[in-house]
Structures are given as C-alpha cells and as structure tokens.
Amino acid sequence: MTDLVIEDGVCVGVIALDIVSGRIEAFQSGVVIFATGGVGRIYGNSTNALINTGMNMALSYWAGVPLKDMEFIQFHPTTLLGKNILITEGCRGEGGFLLNNKGERFFSQIP
C-alpha cells in the first residue's frame, strides 16, 4: 500500500504497488481493513519480516485516522545481535537469562 483514498473524510480504497509486476494499482472498497503484519522493523534488532516497516500506521496517521494503543508494538529482545536470528524461548526455560550491555539482568525488575 502506498496511499489511502479518502473522500469526504471516509476511506474508500487504497493505492498499492504490485510487487510482482511493479505496477501501481487502485482498489476501491466500502471498508478497508489492514492486515499488514505489524511494525517490528522500527527496531534495529527484530525477528519481524523486512516488509514490516510501520508504513501501515504512518499512512493511516497521515490520512487523519486516530491511532490507538501505540504501546502494543511487538518487542522481542532475544535475537542474536547482528543476525536477527531468534533465540528460542526454550533457552530461558532451561535457566538462561538476558544481560544488558552492563552485564545486568535484562528486565530484572518485572514483578
């Protein structure tokens, strides 16, 4: 998606890039629902797909859509630095724990 089509304050469609053909396409709709996969790539280290850039929220915001519950963005700290390969949850289940850059327990104050 590259833009929303807004008429009289109502979203009536989207403009999108066909990643196979490279063509710009217009889609008219009575209802627009996003299923974009999130915005995990706003973090430098993430296991989210490279396409999850946050443009879905940005385009909505620019079109005047109020955003809600912005704190509910996925954050997964257990990736190998520089590779973004997920470290399995099983590591913590077996007694492993994360350290910050000072050697302190990461999230040690969580109740």
Biotite code that builds the C-alpha atoms (Angstrom):
import biotite.structure as struc

atoms = struc.array([
    struc.Atom([0.000, 0.000, 0.000], chain_id="A", res_id=1, res_name="MET", atom_name="CA", element="C"),
    struc.Atom([1.304, 3.420, -0.894], chain_id="A", res_id=2, res_name="THR", atom_name="CA", element="C"),
    struc.Atom([-1.677, 5.611, -0.035], chain_id="A", res_id=3, res_name="ASP", atom_name="CA", element="C"),
    struc.Atom([-5.261, 5.647, 1.175], chain_id="A", res_id=4, res_name="LEU", atom_name="CA", element="C"),
    struc.Atom([-8.093, 7.018, -0.971], chain_id="A", res_id=5, res_name="VAL", atom_name="CA", element="C"),
    struc.Atom([-10.094, 9.438, 1.182], chain_id="A", res_id=6, res_name="ILE", atom_name="CA", element="C"),
    struc.Atom([-13.346, 11.061, 0.038], chain_id="A", res_id=7, res_name="GLU", atom_name="CA", element="C"),
    struc.Atom([-15.229, 13.401, 2.391], chain_id="A", res_id=8, res_name="ASP", atom_name="CA", element="C"),
    struc.Atom([-13.260, 12.069, 5.355], chain_id="A", res_id=9, res_name="GLY", atom_name="CA", element="C"),
    struc.Atom([-14.045, 8.412, 4.575], chain_id="A", res_id=10, res_name="VAL", atom_name="CA", element="C"),
    struc.Atom([-11.540, 5.828, 3.375], chain_id="A", res_id=11, res_name="CYS", atom_name="CA", element="C"),
    struc.Atom([-12.948, 4.356, 0.164], chain_id="A", res_id=12, res_name="VAL", atom_name="CA", element="C"),
    struc.Atom([-9.926, 2.458, -1.106], chain_id="A", res_id=13, res_name="GLY", atom_name="CA", element="C"),
    struc.Atom([-6.171, 2.142, -1.345], chain_id="A", res_id=14, res_name="VAL", atom_name="CA", element="C"),
    struc.Atom([-3.391, 2.693, -3.833], chain_id="A", res_id=15, res_name="ILE", atom_name="CA", element="C"),
    struc.Atom([-0.886, -0.164, -3.806], chain_id="A", res_id=16, res_name="ALA", atom_name="CA", element="C"),
    struc.Atom([2.244, -1.397, -5.535], chain_id="A", res_id=17, res_name="LEU", atom_name="CA", element="C"),
    struc.Atom([2.022, -4.808, -7.188], chain_id="A", res_id=18, res_name="ASP", atom_name="CA", element="C"),
    struc.Atom([5.388, -6.210, -6.119], chain_id="A", res_id=19, res_name="ILE", atom_name="CA", element="C"),
    struc.Atom([5.324, -8.836, -8.895], chain_id="A", res_id=20, res_name="VAL", atom_name="CA", element="C"),
    struc.Atom([4.642, -6.542, -11.870], chain_id="A", res_id=21, res_name="SER", atom_name="CA", element="C"),
    struc.Atom([5.867, -3.244, -10.396], chain_id="A", res_id=22, res_name="GLY", atom_name="CA", element="C"),
    struc.Atom([2.614, -1.528, -11.393], chain_id="A", res_id=23, res_name="ARG", atom_name="CA", element="C"),
    struc.Atom([0.624, 0.873, -9.225], chain_id="A", res_id=24, res_name="ILE", atom_name="CA", element="C"),
    struc.Atom([-2.934, -0.384, -8.673], chain_id="A", res_id=25, res_name="GLU", atom_name="CA", element="C"),
    struc.Atom([-6.044, 1.306, -7.240], chain_id="A", res_id=26, res_name="ALA", atom_name="CA", element="C"),
    struc.Atom([-8.562, -0.672, -5.181], chain_id="A", res_id=27, res_name="PHE", atom_name="CA", element="C"),
    struc.Atom([-11.992, 0.750, -4.356], chain_id="A", res_id=28, res_name="GLN", atom_name="CA", element="C"),
    struc.Atom([-13.737, -0.579, -1.264], chain_id="A", res_id=29, res_name="SER", atom_name="CA", element="C"),
    struc.Atom([-16.524, 0.200, 1.149], chain_id="A", res_id=30, res_name="GLY", atom_name="CA", element="C"),
    struc.Atom([-14.344, -0.963, 4.037], chain_id="A", res_id=31, res_name="VAL", atom_name="CA", element="C"),
    struc.Atom([-10.563, -1.026, 4.415], chain_id="A", res_id=32, res_name="VAL", atom_name="CA", element="C"),
    struc.Atom([-9.006, -3.420, 6.929], chain_id="A", res_id=33, res_name="ILE", atom_name="CA", element="C"),
    struc.Atom([-5.262, -3.619, 7.449], chain_id="A", res_id=34, res_name="PHE", atom_name="CA", element="C"),
    struc.Atom([-3.566, -6.991, 7.836], chain_id="A", res_id=35, res_name="ALA", atom_name="CA", element="C"),
    struc.Atom([-0.019, -5.763, 7.370], chain_id="A", res_id=36, res_name="THR", atom_name="CA", element="C"),
    struc.Atom([1.968, -7.803, 9.851], chain_id="A", res_id=37, res_name="GLY", atom_name="CA", element="C"),
    struc.Atom([2.952, -5.047, 12.230], chain_id="A", res_id=38, res_name="GLY", atom_name="CA", element="C"),
    struc.Atom([5.724, -2.530, 12.640], chain_id="A", res_id=39, res_name="VAL", atom_name="CA", element="C"),
    struc.Atom([8.522, -4.576, 14.199], chain_id="A", res_id=40, res_name="GLY", atom_name="CA", element="C"),
    struc.Atom([11.162, -3.148, 11.860], chain_id="A", res_id=41, res_name="ARG", atom_name="CA", element="C"),
    struc.Atom([11.091, 0.151, 13.713], chain_id="A", res_id=42, res_name="ILE", atom_name="CA", element="C"),
    struc.Atom([13.607, -1.611, 15.991], chain_id="A", res_id=43, res_name="TYR", atom_name="CA", element="C"),
    struc.Atom([17.142, -2.264, 14.809], chain_id="A", res_id=44, res_name="GLY", atom_name="CA", element="C"),
    struc.Atom([17.017, -5.853, 16.034], chain_id="A", res_id=45, res_name="ASN", atom_name="CA", element="C"),
    struc.Atom([13.813, -7.685, 15.226], chain_id="A", res_id=46, res_name="SER", atom_name="CA", element="C"),
    struc.Atom([12.629, -11.065, 14.061], chain_id="A", res_id=47, res_name="THR", atom_name="CA", element="C"),
    struc.Atom([9.852, -9.392, 12.058], chain_id="A", res_id=48, res_name="ASN", atom_name="CA", element="C"),
    struc.Atom([9.882, -9.651, 8.273], chain_id="A", res_id=49, res_name="ALA", atom_name="CA", element="C"),
    struc.Atom([11.757, -6.884, 6.465], chain_id="A", res_id=50, res_name="LEU", atom_name="CA", element="C"),
    struc.Atom([8.490, -5.603, 4.976], chain_id="A", res_id=51, res_name="ILE", atom_name="CA", element="C"),
    struc.Atom([7.045, -4.769, 8.447], chain_id="A", res_id=52, res_name="ASN", atom_name="CA", element="C"),
    struc.Atom([8.217, -1.158, 8.315], chain_id="A", res_id=53, res_name="THR", atom_name="CA", element="C"),
    struc.Atom([5.346, 0.638, 10.008], chain_id="A", res_id=54, res_name="GLY", atom_name="CA", element="C"),
    struc.Atom([4.079, 2.316, 6.841], chain_id="A", res_id=55, res_name="MET", atom_name="CA", element="C"),
    struc.Atom([0.612, 0.932, 7.612], chain_id="A", res_id=56, res_name="ASN", atom_name="CA", element="C"),
    struc.Atom([0.384, 3.123, 10.708], chain_id="A", res_id=57, res_name="MET", atom_name="CA", element="C"),
    struc.Atom([2.112, 6.075, 9.034], chain_id="A", res_id=58, res_name="ALA", atom_name="CA", element="C"),
    struc.Atom([-0.255, 6.129, 6.045], chain_id="A", res_id=59, res_name="LEU", atom_name="CA", element="C"),
    struc.Atom([-3.257, 5.853, 8.347], chain_id="A", res_id=60, res_name="SER", atom_name="CA", element="C"),
    struc.Atom([-1.987, 8.682, 10.541], chain_id="A", res_id=61, res_name="TYR", atom_name="CA", element="C"),
    struc.Atom([-1.222, 10.925, 7.560], chain_id="A", res_id=62, res_name="TRP", atom_name="CA", element="C"),
    struc.Atom([-4.775, 10.307, 6.296], chain_id="A", res_id=63, res_name="ALA", atom_name="CA", element="C"),
    struc.Atom([-6.182, 11.522, 9.610], chain_id="A", res_id=64, res_name="GLY", atom_name="CA", element="C"),
    struc.Atom([-7.019, 8.181, 11.219], chain_id="A", res_id=65, res_name="VAL", atom_name="CA", element="C"),
    struc.Atom([-6.540, 8.383, 15.000], chain_id="A", res_id=66, res_name="PRO", atom_name="CA", element="C"),
    struc.Atom([-4.054, 5.756, 16.212], chain_id="A", res_id=67, res_name="LEU", atom_name="CA", element="C"),
    struc.Atom([-4.788, 3.893, 19.429], chain_id="A", res_id=68, res_name="LYS", atom_name="CA", element="C"),
    struc.Atom([-2.793, 1.717, 21.854], chain_id="A", res_id=69, res_name="ASP", atom_name="CA", element="C"),
    struc.Atom([0.566, 2.552, 20.279], chain_id="A", res_id=70, res_name="MET", atom_name="CA", element="C"),
    struc.Atom([2.394, 0.864, 23.163], chain_id="A", res_id=71, res_name="GLU", atom_name="CA", element="C"),
    struc.Atom([1.270, -2.549, 21.918], chain_id="A", res_id=72, res_name="PHE", atom_name="CA", element="C"),
    struc.Atom([4.060, -2.910, 19.366], chain_id="A", res_id=73, res_name="ILE", atom_name="CA", element="C"),
    struc.Atom([5.817, -6.266, 19.479], chain_id="A", res_id=74, res_name="GLN", atom_name="CA", element="C"),
    struc.Atom([9.262, -6.134, 21.020], chain_id="A", res_id=75, res_name="PHE", atom_name="CA", element="C"),
    struc.Atom([11.276, -9.327, 21.155], chain_id="A", res_id=76, res_name="HIS", atom_name="CA", element="C"),
    struc.Atom([14.715, -8.818, 22.696], chain_id="A", res_id=77, res_name="PRO", atom_name="CA", element="C"),
    struc.Atom([16.019, -12.340, 22.178], chain_id="A", res_id=78, res_name="THR", atom_name="CA", element="C"),
    struc.Atom([17.742, -12.113, 18.806], chain_id="A", res_id=79, res_name="THR", atom_name="CA", element="C"),
    struc.Atom([21.402, -12.688, 18.059], chain_id="A", res_id=80, res_name="LEU", atom_name="CA", element="C"),
    struc.Atom([22.914, -9.229, 17.641], chain_id="A", res_id=81, res_name="LEU", atom_name="CA", element="C"),
    struc.Atom([23.809, -8.501, 14.030], chain_id="A", res_id=82, res_name="GLY", atom_name="CA", element="C"),
    struc.Atom([21.980, -11.549, 12.657], chain_id="A", res_id=83, res_name="LYS", atom_name="CA", element="C"),
    struc.Atom([18.416, -11.095, 13.999], chain_id="A", res_id=84, res_name="ASN", atom_name="CA", element="C"),
    struc.Atom([18.065, -14.842, 14.420], chain_id="A", res_id=85, res_name="ILE", atom_name="CA", element="C"),
    struc.Atom([15.550, -15.638, 17.130], chain_id="A", res_id=86, res_name="LEU", atom_name="CA", element="C"),
    struc.Atom([16.883, -17.359, 20.241], chain_id="A", res_id=87, res_name="ILE", atom_name="CA", element="C"),
    struc.Atom([14.297, -19.920, 21.256], chain_id="A", res_id=88, res_name="THR", atom_name="CA", element="C"),
    struc.Atom([12.128, -19.383, 24.332], chain_id="A", res_id=89, res_name="GLU", atom_name="CA", element="C"),
    struc.Atom([13.468, -22.753, 25.470], chain_id="A", res_id=90, res_name="GLY", atom_name="CA", element="C"),
    struc.Atom([16.770, -21.068, 26.416], chain_id="A", res_id=91, res_name="CYS", atom_name="CA", element="C"),
    struc.Atom([15.045, -19.197, 29.224], chain_id="A", res_id=92, res_name="ARG", atom_name="CA", element="C"),
    struc.Atom([13.044, -22.294, 30.108], chain_id="A", res_id=93, res_name="GLY", atom_name="CA", element="C"),
    struc.Atom([16.327, -24.117, 30.706], chain_id="A", res_id=94, res_name="GLU", atom_name="CA", element="C"),
    struc.Atom([17.597, -21.367, 33.028], chain_id="A", res_id=95, res_name="GLY", atom_name="CA", element="C"),
    struc.Atom([19.201, -18.937, 30.615], chain_id="A", res_id=96, res_name="GLY", atom_name="CA", element="C"),
    struc.Atom([18.718, -15.196, 31.057], chain_id="A", res_id=97, res_name="PHE", atom_name="CA", element="C"),
    struc.Atom([19.457, -11.995, 29.166], chain_id="A", res_id=98, res_name="LEU", atom_name="CA", element="C"),
    struc.Atom([22.069, -9.420, 30.145], chain_id="A", res_id=99, res_name="LEU", atom_name="CA", element="C"),
    struc.Atom([22.174, -5.786, 29.114], chain_id="A", res_id=100, res_name="ASN", atom_name="CA", element="C"),
    struc.Atom([25.380, -4.069, 27.938], chain_id="A", res_id=101, res_name="ASN", atom_name="CA", element="C"),
    struc.Atom([26.371, -3.534, 31.595], chain_id="A", res_id=102, res_name="LYS", atom_name="CA", element="C"),
    struc.Atom([26.144, -7.235, 32.442], chain_id="A", res_id=103, res_name="GLY", atom_name="CA", element="C"),
    struc.Atom([22.917, -6.728, 34.435], chain_id="A", res_id=104, res_name="GLU", atom_name="CA", element="C"),
    struc.Atom([19.826, -8.902, 34.125], chain_id="A", res_id=105, res_name="ARG", atom_name="CA", element="C"),
    struc.Atom([17.554, -7.558, 31.371], chain_id="A", res_id=106, res_name="PHE", atom_name="CA", element="C"),
    struc.Atom([14.039, -6.791, 32.701], chain_id="A", res_id=107, res_name="PHE", atom_name="CA", element="C"),
    struc.Atom([15.134, -7.900, 36.187], chain_id="A", res_id=108, res_name="SER", atom_name="CA", element="C"),
    struc.Atom([12.555, -5.621, 37.854], chain_id="A", res_id=109, res_name="GLN", atom_name="CA", element="C"),
    struc.Atom([9.483, -7.231, 36.279], chain_id="A", res_id=110, res_name="ILE", atom_name="CA", element="C"),
    struc.Atom([7.141, -8.259, 39.103], chain_id="A", res_id=111, res_name="PRO", atom_name="CA", element="C"),
])
